[in-house]
Amino acid sequence: LKTEWSEPIADVKDITRASKKAASHVAKLQDSWQHLLRDRATRSLTYNDEQFHILERIKMQEKSKCLSELLNEECQLVII
């Protein structure tokens, strides 16, 4: 019985680090989103602030991409 259980799970990756990485990416996304919302709500933006927002959006896209890759590559076998 033990060998029957150990064979199918031998290919499954350990995803304990993946959850920590995902939490880090999500926290950074939340921080960036809060900066964008706070600046937009308080005042009209200067040119420099607009440029900062463009960079924040790029950072958010990159973090989203990293998070998506993490979920697709490291966690896919575990989900299936």
Sine and cosine of phi, psi and omega as CSV:
sin_phi,cos_phi,sin_psi,cos_psi,sin_omega,cos_omega
0.00,0.00,-0.63,0.78,0.00,-1.00
-0.89,0.45,-0.66,0.75,0.01,-1.00
-0.93,0.37,-0.55,0.84,0.05,-1.00
-0.89,0.45,-0.59,0.81,0.00,-1.00
-0.99,0.16,-0.57,0.82,-0.08,-1.00
-0.97,0.24,-0.49,0.87,-0.01,-1.00
-0.91,0.42,-0.76,0.64,-0.03,-1.00
-0.92,0.39,-0.50,0.87,-0.05,-1.00
-1.00,-0.01,0.01,1.00,0.00,-1.00
-0.91,0.40,-0.52,0.85,-0.03,-1.00
-0.99,0.11,-0.20,0.98,-0.08,-1.00
-0.97,0.23,0.75,-0.67,-0.01,-1.00
-0.98,0.18,0.39,-0.92,0.12,-0.99
-0.99,0.11,0.88,-0.47,-0.09,-1.00
-0.97,-0.25,0.30,0.95,-0.01,-1.00
-0.90,0.44,-0.59,0.80,0.04,-1.00
-0.96,0.28,-0.50,0.87,-0.02,-1.00
-0.89,0.45,-0.61,0.79,0.00,-1.00
-0.93,0.38,-0.58,0.82,0.04,-1.00
-0.93,0.36,-0.65,0.76,0.05,-1.00
-0.90,0.44,-0.69,0.72,0.00,-1.00
-0.89,0.46,-0.66,0.75,0.02,-1.00
-0.89,0.46,-0.62,0.79,0.03,-1.00
-0.91,0.42,-0.71,0.71,0.02,-1.00
-0.89,0.46,-0.68,0.74,-0.01,-1.00
-0.91,0.42,-0.65,0.76,0.02,-1.00
-0.89,0.46,-0.65,0.76,0.03,-1.00
-0.92,0.39,-0.62,0.79,0.07,-1.00
-0.89,0.46,-0.67,0.74,0.01,-1.00
-0.90,0.44,-0.67,0.74,0.02,-1.00
-0.88,0.48,-0.72,0.69,0.00,-1.00
-0.89,0.46,-0.68,0.73,-0.01,-1.00
-0.89,0.46,-0.66,0.75,0.01,-1.00
-0.90,0.43,-0.62,0.78,0.06,-1.00
-0.88,0.47,-0.70,0.72,-0.01,-1.00
-0.90,0.44,-0.71,0.70,-0.01,-1.00
-0.91,0.41,-0.69,0.72,-0.04,-1.00
-0.89,0.45,-0.70,0.71,0.00,-1.00
-0.91,0.42,-0.67,0.75,-0.01,-1.00
-0.92,0.40,-0.59,0.81,-0.08,-1.00
-0.97,0.23,-0.48,0.87,-0.14,-0.99
-1.00,0.05,-0.57,0.82,-0.10,-0.99
-0.30,-0.95,0.17,-0.99,0.15,-0.99
-0.97,0.23,0.52,-0.85,-0.15,-0.99
-1.00,-0.04,0.59,-0.80,0.11,-0.99
-0.99,0.17,0.10,-1.00,0.03,-1.00
-0.87,0.50,-0.70,0.72,0.00,-1.00
-0.89,0.46,-0.65,0.76,0.04,-1.00
-0.91,0.42,-0.62,0.78,0.05,-1.00
-0.88,0.47,-0.66,0.75,0.03,-1.00
-0.91,0.42,-0.63,0.77,0.06,-1.00
-0.88,0.48,-0.66,0.75,0.01,-1.00
-0.91,0.41,-0.60,0.80,0.06,-1.00
-0.88,0.47,-0.70,0.72,0.03,-1.00
-0.90,0.43,-0.63,0.78,0.04,-1.00
-0.89,0.46,-0.66,0.75,0.03,-1.00
-0.89,0.45,-0.65,0.76,0.03,-1.00
-0.89,0.45,-0.69,0.72,0.04,-1.00
-0.88,0.48,-0.65,0.76,0.01,-1.00
-0.91,0.42,-0.64,0.77,0.04,-1.00
-0.89,0.45,-0.67,0.74,0.01,-1.00
-0.91,0.41,-0.68,0.74,0.02,-1.00
-0.91,0.42,-0.63,0.78,0.04,-1.00
-0.89,0.45,-0.65,0.76,0.03,-1.00
-0.90,0.44,-0.70,0.72,0.03,-1.00
-0.88,0.47,-0.67,0.74,0.01,-1.00
-0.91,0.42,-0.67,0.74,0.03,-1.00
-0.89,0.45,-0.69,0.72,0.03,-1.00
-0.89,0.45,-0.64,0.76,0.03,-1.00
-0.87,0.50,-0.73,0.68,-0.01,-1.00
-0.92,0.38,-0.62,0.78,-0.02,-1.00
-0.96,0.28,-0.63,0.78,-0.10,-0.99
-1.00,0.01,-0.76,0.66,-0.13,-0.99
-1.00,0.05,-0.43,0.90,-0.12,-0.99
-0.94,-0.33,-0.09,1.00,-0.12,-0.99
-0.90,0.45,-0.70,0.71,-0.01,-1.00
-0.91,0.41,-0.51,0.86,-0.02,-1.00
-0.96,0.29,-0.62,0.79,-0.02,-1.00
-0.93,0.37,-0.65,0.76,-0.01,-1.00
-0.94,0.34,0.00,0.00,0.00,0.00
